[in-house]
């Protein structure tokens, strides 16, 4: 006796999840191949541009450093006119570089030496706007800015700049020096109480440097004279 034939399953064969995902990915790539190729090309362009930018910035920093060195040589020789021309050209050609920032600081110092306090302040402020590092150069720039304010008889403004310099000064000697000059400014503005606080603060630091001790003694005598 013949056995009945088994019925064939004509329904869809279930696929493995991984196989199904691979097929879906292939279909997506085929359907959106132009878009994907365009995105890939765009990514390549971005990478090339970034590499070129870094390379260009490195070259600019290298060239700016060389120009700064030449300007410093002119300054060491006492040829301030040539130094100023080179430093101004450096800041114009290589803005944003470390050398350009240092050039602004040097231009400020030269302007101070020439008695051009307005120009000095402009260069010092340019340096502070473009440089956020708390280092010795920034301390010197803040002190230079304070000196300019003091000469213009803006004693409170000068004191504030000295206090900013004291905050970031890396060495105690520099901190004490800035604090005492701030006290000097407050004495000039007739704020004896604020000056006394700063003088006392430096005394508590027990400075050992002769220049600091001499300035401290001078300011104490001035403070005593004002309190009479």
Secondary structure, 3 states (H helix, E strand, C coil): CCCCCCCCCCCCCCCCHHHHHHHHHHHHHHHCHHHHHHHHHHHHHHHHHHHHHHHHHHHHHHHHHHHHHHHHHHHHCCCHHHHHHHHHHHHHHCCCCHHHHHHHHHHHHHHHHCCCHHHHHHHHHHHHHHCCCCCHHHHHHHHHHHHHHHHCCCHHHHHHHHHHHHHHCCCHHHHHHHHHHHHHHHHHCCCHHHHHHHHHHHHHCCCCCHHHHHHHHHHHHHHHHHHC
